[in-house]
């Protein structure tokens, strides 16, 4: 399935149904159905969205994508950047509450489990973004959608 390079919406035909931008027909596309790299040195949308979820660096990369054109104008990249920022913020709040309210030994082990679960979630979100699948998390996704 093709996606609009301007707004990130799925496209069927030669024009985007969401923003109206003409879509260039691909000559077979890249192997595995992956999009071709964008012209002008830009990252492909799926790669930019994938970078937003890198454990340990995704927060900074997401902030950069929201500040730098052309990524800050792409609705798909903006969604994944905002979802990553909100996920990192929620993760920080939950771990802070765990370390504040629980005894040290319980907080240590629960913190380790939360960290492992968070990394697994980020890797899963990276995989979904790379496959051009948009996955909105239950509570965070609607907030990220409003920020697009």
Residue frames as a rotation matrix with the C-alpha (Angstrom) as fourth column:
UNK 1
0.586 0.810 0.000 0.00
0.810 -0.586 0.000 0.00
0.000 0.000 -1.000 0.00
UNK 2
-0.349 -0.681 0.644 1.28
0.658 -0.667 -0.349 3.46
0.667 0.302 0.681 -0.86
UNK 3
0.266 0.353 -0.897 1.28
0.887 -0.455 0.084 6.39
-0.379 -0.818 -0.434 1.54
UNK 4
0.815 0.082 0.574 1.19
0.347 -0.863 -0.369 10.11
0.464 0.499 -0.731 0.78
UNK 5
-0.173 -0.967 -0.189 4.57
0.859 -0.054 -0.509 11.77
0.481 -0.250 0.840 1.33
UNK 6
-0.451 0.054 0.891 2.86
-0.135 -0.991 -0.008 14.98
0.882 -0.123 0.454 2.46
UNK 7
0.039 0.601 0.798 0.32
-0.912 -0.306 0.275 13.82
0.409 -0.738 0.536 5.06
UNK 8
-0.810 -0.481 0.337 1.05
-0.581 0.740 -0.340 10.10
-0.085 -0.471 -0.878 5.56
UNK 9
0.121 0.944 0.308 -2.43
-0.719 0.297 -0.628 8.92
-0.684 -0.146 0.714 4.59
UNK 10
-0.370 -0.171 0.913 -2.92
0.355 0.882 0.309 5.66
-0.858 0.439 -0.266 2.66
UNK 11
-0.239 0.196 -0.951 -3.25
-0.760 -0.647 0.057 6.36
-0.604 0.736 0.304 -1.07
UNK 12
-0.202 0.185 0.962 -5.08
0.564 0.825 -0.040 4.39
-0.800 0.535 -0.271 -3.72
UNK 13
0.783 0.404 0.472 -4.77
0.614 -0.387 -0.688 5.93
-0.095 0.829 -0.552 -7.16
UNK 14
-0.045 -0.854 0.518 -2.67
0.848 -0.307 -0.432 8.85
0.528 0.420 0.738 -8.31
UNK 15
-0.232 0.004 0.973 -3.89
-0.275 -0.960 -0.061 11.49
0.933 -0.282 0.224 -5.82
UNK 16
-0.934 -0.080 -0.347 -4.05
0.311 0.292 -0.905 11.56
0.174 -0.953 -0.248 -2.04
UNK 17
-0.065 0.996 0.056 -7.66
0.639 -0.002 0.769 11.54
0.767 0.086 -0.636 -0.85
UNK 18
0.298 0.141 -0.944 -6.72
0.930 -0.265 0.254 13.50
-0.215 -0.954 -0.210 2.27
UNK 19
-0.024 -0.405 -0.914 -4.56
0.246 -0.889 0.387 16.40
-0.969 -0.216 0.121 1.03
UNK 20
0.869 0.487 -0.086 -4.95
0.021 -0.209 -0.978 16.11
-0.494 0.848 -0.192 -2.77
UNK 21
0.076 -0.921 -0.383 -1.23
-0.756 -0.303 0.579 15.90
-0.650 0.245 -0.720 -3.52
UNK 22
0.702 0.115 -0.703 -0.37
-0.626 0.570 -0.531 13.91
0.340 0.813 0.473 -6.67
UNK 23
0.445 -0.523 0.727 1.39
-0.378 0.626 0.682 10.63
-0.812 -0.578 0.081 -5.94
UNK 24
-0.081 -0.573 -0.816 4.14
-0.996 0.030 0.079 9.48
-0.021 0.819 -0.573 -8.27
UNK 25
0.919 0.375 -0.125 3.66
-0.382 0.923 -0.046 5.94
0.098 0.090 0.991 -9.53
UNK 26
0.119 -0.902 0.415 6.46
-0.717 0.211 0.664 3.65
-0.687 -0.376 -0.622 -8.42
UNK 27
0.190 -0.173 -0.966 8.19
-0.854 0.456 -0.249 1.35
0.484 0.873 -0.061 -10.84
UNK 28
0.206 -0.043 -0.978 7.63
0.126 0.992 -0.017 -1.76
0.970 -0.120 0.210 -8.79
UNK 29
0.820 0.091 0.564 8.76
-0.497 -0.373 0.783 -0.17
0.282 -0.923 -0.261 -5.51
UNK 30
-0.254 -0.929 0.268 11.49
-0.940 0.172 -0.295 -1.44
0.228 -0.327 -0.917 -3.30
UNK 31
-0.450 0.065 -0.891 11.76
-0.041 0.995 0.094 -5.12
0.892 0.078 -0.445 -2.50
UNK 32
-0.714 0.218 -0.665 9.41
0.684 0.422 -0.595 -6.22
0.152 -0.880 -0.450 0.24
UNK 33
0.277 0.914 0.296 6.97
0.811 -0.388 0.438 -3.40
0.515 0.119 -0.849 -0.40
UNK 34
0.047 -0.323 -0.945 9.16
0.787 -0.571 0.234 -0.81
-0.615 -0.755 0.227 1.35
UNK 35
0.932 0.357 -0.064 8.96
0.256 -0.772 -0.581 2.76
-0.257 0.525 -0.811 0.08
UNK 36
0.263 -0.843 0.469 11.78
0.778 -0.102 -0.620 4.33
0.570 0.528 0.630 -1.89
UNK 37
-0.325 -0.427 -0.844 13.89
0.835 -0.548 -0.044 6.94
-0.444 -0.719 0.534 -0.07
UNK 38
0.747 0.630 -0.215 12.57
0.500 -0.744 -0.444 10.47
-0.439 0.224 -0.870 -0.46
UNK 39
0.324 -0.605 0.727 14.32
0.741 -0.316 -0.593 12.90
0.588 0.731 0.346 -2.77
UNK 40
0.447 -0.186 0.875 16.49
-0.225 -0.970 -0.091 15.72
0.866 -0.156 -0.475 -1.48
UNK 41
-0.599 -0.798 -0.071 18.28
-0.159 0.206 -0.966 13.79
0.785 -0.567 -0.250 1.26
UNK 42
-0.054 0.657 0.752 15.14
-0.983 -0.165 0.074 13.30
0.173 -0.736 0.655 3.36
UNK 43
-0.903 -0.139 0.406 14.49
-0.270 0.920 -0.285 10.08
-0.333 -0.367 -0.868 5.20
UNK 44
-0.572 0.767 -0.291 11.64
0.062 0.394 0.917 7.89
0.818 0.507 -0.273 4.04
UNK 45
0.056 0.697 0.715 8.55
-0.752 -0.442 0.490 8.33
0.657 -0.565 0.499 6.21
UNK 46
0.844 0.316 -0.434 8.70
-0.014 0.821 0.570 4.83
0.537 -0.475 0.698 7.65
UNK 47
-0.013 -0.925 -0.381 12.36
0.734 0.250 -0.631 5.28
0.679 -0.287 0.676 8.63
UNK 48
-0.587 -0.146 0.796 11.71
-0.252 -0.902 -0.352 8.66
0.769 -0.407 0.492 10.26
UNK 49
0.433 0.825 0.362 8.79
-0.695 0.050 0.717 7.18
0.574 -0.563 0.595 12.21
UNK 50
0.668 -0.257 -0.698 10.93
0.402 0.915 0.048 4.20
0.626 -0.312 0.714 13.25
UNK 51
-0.386 -0.915 0.115 13.67
0.426 -0.287 -0.858 6.46
0.818 -0.282 0.501 14.60
UNK 52
-0.056 0.446 0.893 11.18
-0.623 -0.714 0.318 8.11
0.780 -0.539 0.318 16.96
UNK 53
0.840 0.522 0.148 10.94
-0.456 0.530 0.715 4.89
0.295 -0.668 0.683 18.99
UNK 54
0.103 -0.864 -0.493 14.63
0.080 0.501 -0.862 4.00
0.991 0.049 0.121 19.42
UNK 55
0.826 0.177 -0.535 15.12
0.518 0.136 0.844 3.08
0.223 -0.975 0.021 23.11
UNK 56
0.152 -0.786 -0.600 17.35
0.834 -0.224 0.504 5.65
-0.531 -0.577 0.621 24.76
UNK 57
-0.836 -0.526 -0.157 17.39
0.343 -0.724 0.599 8.12
-0.429 0.447 0.785 21.86
UNK 58
-0.401 0.746 0.532 13.82
0.862 0.110 0.496 8.24
0.311 0.657 -0.687 20.57
UNK 59
0.442 0.570 -0.693 12.79
0.786 -0.618 -0.006 11.11
-0.431 -0.542 -0.721 22.84
UNK 60
-0.180 -0.613 -0.770 15.53
0.045 -0.787 0.616 13.41
-0.983 0.076 0.169 21.52
UNK 61
-0.921 -0.147 0.361 14.98
0.340 0.149 0.929 12.30
-0.191 0.978 -0.087 17.91
UNK 62
-0.054 0.984 0.171 11.23
0.995 0.038 0.093 12.95
0.085 0.176 -0.981 18.25
UNK 63
0.427 0.153 -0.891 11.84
0.445 -0.893 0.059 16.46
-0.787 -0.422 -0.449 19.53
UNK 64
-0.610 -0.710 -0.351 14.23
-0.032 -0.421 0.906 17.12
-0.792 0.564 0.234 16.65
UNK 65
-0.748 0.373 0.549 11.68
0.661 0.345 0.666 15.85
0.059 0.861 -0.505 14.10
UNK 66
0.332 0.918 -0.218 9.05
0.931 -0.356 -0.081 18.18
-0.152 -0.176 -0.973 15.55
UNK 67
0.358 -0.265 -0.895 11.43
0.166 -0.926 0.340 21.13
-0.919 -0.270 -0.287 15.17
UNK 68
-0.616 -0.742 -0.266 12.95
-0.203 -0.177 0.963 20.46
-0.761 0.647 -0.041 11.74
UNK 69
0.531 0.699 -0.478 11.27
-0.649 -0.027 -0.760 20.80
-0.545 0.714 0.439 8.34
UNK 70
-0.495 0.830 -0.256 10.11
-0.623 -0.134 0.770 18.80
0.605 0.541 0.584 6.36
UNK 71
-0.723 0.173 -0.668 9.42
0.392 0.900 -0.191 16.30
0.568 -0.400 -0.719 9.15
UNK 72
-0.828 0.419 -0.373 7.44
0.224 -0.362 -0.905 18.76
-0.514 -0.833 0.206 11.26
UNK 73
-0.439 0.692 -0.572 5.02
-0.852 -0.524 0.021 19.18
-0.285 0.497 0.820 8.34
UNK 74
-0.558 0.190 -0.808 4.45
-0.360 0.822 0.442 15.46
0.748 0.537 -0.390 7.78
UNK 75
0.230 0.777 0.586 1.39
-0.897 -0.065 0.438 14.30
0.378 -0.626 0.682 9.73
UNK 76
0.786 0.053 -0.616 2.56
0.028 0.992 0.121 10.71
0.618 -0.112 0.778 9.96
UNK 77
-0.237 -0.944 -0.230 5.97
0.494 0.087 -0.865 11.62
0.837 -0.319 0.446 11.39
UNK 78
-0.491 0.117 0.863 4.37
-0.586 -0.778 -0.228 14.16
0.645 -0.617 0.450 13.73
UNK 79
0.627 0.778 0.044 1.99
-0.589 0.436 0.681 11.50
0.510 -0.453 0.731 15.09
UNK 80
0.617 -0.429 -0.660 4.80
0.488 0.866 -0.108 9.04
0.618 -0.256 0.743 15.84
UNK 81
-0.494 -0.809 0.319 7.01
0.241 -0.480 -0.843 11.78
0.836 -0.339 0.432 17.31
UNK 82
-0.209 0.490 0.846 4.24
-0.805 -0.577 0.136 12.97
0.555 -0.653 0.515 19.64
UNK 83
0.811 0.514 -0.279 3.30
-0.299 0.774 0.558 9.42
0.503 -0.369 0.782 20.60
UNK 84
0.177 -0.842 -0.509 6.94
0.602 0.502 -0.621 8.71
0.779 -0.196 0.596 21.44
UNK 85
-0.629 -0.398 0.668 7.26
-0.181 -0.760 -0.624 11.87
0.756 -0.514 0.406 23.54
UNK 86
0.164 0.794 0.585 4.03
-0.878 -0.153 0.453 11.13
0.449 -0.588 0.672 25.42
UNK 87
0.771 0.052 -0.634 5.05
0.084 0.980 0.182 7.48
0.631 -0.194 0.751 25.94
UNK 88
-0.268 -0.942 -0.202 8.40
0.499 0.043 -0.865 8.55
0.824 -0.333 0.459 27.39
UNK 89
-0.523 0.142 0.841 6.66
-0.586 -0.776 -0.234 11.05
0.619 -0.615 0.489 29.68
UNK 90
0.593 0.798 0.103 4.19
-0.668 0.416 0.617 8.42
0.450 -0.435 0.780 30.90
UNK 91
0.488 -0.521 -0.700 7.04
0.415 0.844 -0.340 5.96
0.768 -0.124 0.628 31.42
UNK 92
-0.586 -0.736 0.341 8.90
0.099 -0.482 -0.871 8.56
0.805 -0.476 0.355 33.52
UNK 93
-0.146 0.623 0.768 5.82
-0.863 -0.460 0.209 9.26
0.483 -0.633 0.605 35.66
UNK 94
0.793 0.497 -0.353 5.10
-0.312 0.828 0.466 5.57
0.524 -0.259 0.812 36.29
UNK 95
0.186 -0.791 -0.582 8.68
0.581 0.566 -0.584 4.74
0.792 -0.230 0.565 37.26
UNK 96
-0.631 -0.375 0.679 8.88
-0.236 -0.741 -0.629 7.80
0.739 -0.557 0.379 39.51
UNK 97
0.271 0.815 0.512 5.69
-0.864 -0.028 0.502 6.74
0.424 -0.579 0.697 41.29
UNK 98
0.755 -0.031 -0.655 7.00
0.125 0.987 0.097 3.18
0.644 -0.155 0.749 41.69
UNK 99
-0.226 -0.947 -0.228 10.30
0.543 0.072 -0.837 4.36
0.809 -0.313 0.498 43.17
UNK 100
-0.558 0.054 0.828 8.54
-0.497 -0.821 -0.282 6.85
0.664 -0.569 0.485 45.44
UNK 101
0.243 0.859 0.450 5.80
-0.904 0.032 0.427 4.67
0.353 -0.510 0.784 46.88
UNK 102
0.864 0.106 -0.493 7.33
-0.035 0.988 0.150 1.21
0.503 -0.112 0.857 47.14
UNK 103
0.706 -0.683 0.187 10.09
-0.184 0.079 0.980 -0.06
-0.684 -0.726 -0.070 49.40
UNK 104
0.043 -0.796 -0.603 13.52
-0.878 -0.318 0.357 -0.16
-0.476 0.515 -0.713 47.77
UNK 105
-0.739 -0.410 0.534 13.66
-0.184 0.886 0.426 -3.92
-0.648 0.216 -0.730 47.10
UNK 106
0.063 0.843 0.535 10.19
0.623 0.385 -0.681 -4.08
-0.779 0.376 -0.501 45.56
UNK 107
0.722 0.192 -0.665 10.77
-0.258 -0.817 -0.516 -0.89
-0.642 0.544 -0.541 43.55
UNK 108
-0.302 -0.925 -0.231 14.05
-0.687 0.043 0.726 -2.26
-0.661 0.378 -0.648 42.22
UNK 109
-0.756 0.001 0.655 12.53
0.276 0.908 0.316 -5.45
-0.594 0.420 -0.686 40.81
UNK 110
0.339 0.926 0.166 9.33
0.652 -0.104 -0.751 -3.81
-0.678 0.363 -0.639 39.59
UNK 111
0.464 -0.257 -0.847 11.41
-0.468 -0.884 0.012 -1.06
-0.752 0.391 -0.531 38.01
UNK 112
-0.667 -0.744 0.051 13.47
-0.402 0.417 0.815 -3.62
-0.627 0.523 -0.577 36.14
UNK 113
-0.431 0.597 0.676 10.31
0.701 0.694 -0.166 -5.34
-0.568 0.403 -0.718 34.87
UNK 114
0.625 0.661 -0.416 8.82
0.291 -0.691 -0.662 -2.00
-0.725 0.293 -0.624 33.80
UNK 115
0.007 -0.714 -0.700 12.04
-0.658 -0.530 0.535 -1.14
-0.753 0.456 -0.474 31.98
UNK 116
-0.833 -0.293 0.469 12.01
0.070 0.786 0.614 -4.47
-0.549 0.544 -0.635 30.12
UNK 117
0.012 0.927 0.375 8.33
0.808 0.211 -0.549 -4.03
-0.589 0.310 -0.747 29.21
UNK 118
0.573 0.178 -0.800 9.01
-0.112 -0.950 -0.291 -0.49
-0.812 0.256 -0.525 27.99
UNK 119
-0.441 -0.811 -0.385 11.90
-0.599 -0.053 0.799 -1.55
-0.668 0.583 -0.463 25.78
UNK 120
-0.706 0.265 0.657 9.82
0.512 0.832 0.215 -4.40
-0.489 0.488 -0.723 24.31
UNK 121
0.407 0.905 -0.125 6.99
0.600 -0.367 -0.710 -1.93
-0.689 0.214 -0.693 23.62
UNK 122
0.316 -0.348 -0.883 9.38
-0.503 -0.850 0.155 0.52
-0.805 0.394 -0.444 21.91
UNK 123
-0.779 -0.619 0.100 10.87
-0.277 0.483 0.830 -2.24
-0.563 0.619 -0.548 19.75
UNK 124
-0.337 0.752 0.566 7.36
0.784 0.557 -0.273 -3.38
-0.521 0.352 -0.778 18.78
UNK 125
0.620 0.559 -0.550 6.40
0.221 -0.798 -0.561 0.21
-0.753 0.227 -0.618 17.87
UNK 126
-0.221 -0.776 -0.591 9.61
-0.603 -0.368 0.708 0.50
-0.767 0.513 -0.386 15.83
UNK 127
-0.829 -0.079 0.554 8.68
0.269 0.812 0.518 -2.63
-0.491 0.578 -0.652 13.91
UNK 128
0.141 0.971 0.194 5.14
0.803 0.003 -0.596 -1.39
-0.579 0.240 -0.779 13.26
UNK 129
0.525 0.009 -0.851 6.40
-0.217 -0.965 -0.144 2.01
-0.823 0.260 -0.505 12.08
UNK 130
-0.553 -0.806 -0.209 8.94
-0.468 0.093 0.879 0.40
-0.689 0.584 -0.429 9.77
UNK 131
-0.728 0.362 0.582 6.20
0.589 0.764 0.262 -1.75
-0.350 0.534 -0.770 8.25
UNK 132
-0.893 0.377 0.247 4.15
-0.167 -0.786 0.595 1.43
0.418 0.490 0.765 7.53
UNK 133
-0.050 0.879 -0.475 1.54
0.681 0.378 0.627 0.38
0.731 -0.292 -0.617 10.08
UNK 134
-0.465 -0.021 0.885 0.14
-0.406 -0.883 -0.234 3.05
0.786 -0.469 0.402 12.32
UNK 135
-0.095 0.367 -0.925 -0.45
0.717 0.670 0.192 1.83
0.691 -0.645 -0.327 15.84
UNK 136
-0.107 0.155 0.982 -2.10
-0.474 -0.876 0.087 4.21
0.874 -0.456 0.167 18.30
UNK 137
-0.859 -0.230 -0.457 -1.55
0.283 0.531 -0.799 3.27
0.427 -0.815 -0.391 21.94
UNK 138
-0.149 0.945 -0.290 -4.76
0.906 0.248 0.342 3.16
0.395 -0.211 -0.894 24.01
UNK 139
0.519 0.384 -0.764 -4.43
0.730 -0.664 0.162 6.30
-0.445 -0.642 -0.624 26.15
UNK 140
-0.217 -0.759 -0.613 -1.52
0.221 -0.650 0.727 8.10
-0.951 0.023 0.309 24.51
UNK 141
-0.637 -0.082 0.766 -2.57
0.742 0.205 0.639 7.65
-0.209 0.975 -0.070 20.87
UNK 142
0.389 0.856 0.339 -5.62
0.905 -0.424 0.031 9.95
0.170 0.295 -0.940 20.96
UNK 143
0.643 -0.240 -0.727 -3.51
0.216 -0.854 0.473 12.76
-0.734 -0.462 -0.498 22.50
UNK 144
-0.487 -0.872 0.052 -0.85
0.226 -0.068 0.972 12.29
-0.844 0.485 0.230 19.83
UNK 145
-0.291 0.487 0.824 -3.56
0.957 0.158 0.244 12.32
-0.011 0.859 -0.511 17.15
UNK 146
0.751 0.616 -0.239 -4.76
0.631 -0.776 -0.016 15.73
-0.196 -0.139 -0.971 18.36
UNK 147
0.305 -0.733 -0.608 -1.22
0.006 -0.637 0.771 17.14
-0.952 -0.239 -0.190 18.07
UNK 148
-0.223 -0.364 0.904 -0.88
0.876 0.332 0.350 16.20
-0.428 0.870 0.244 14.39
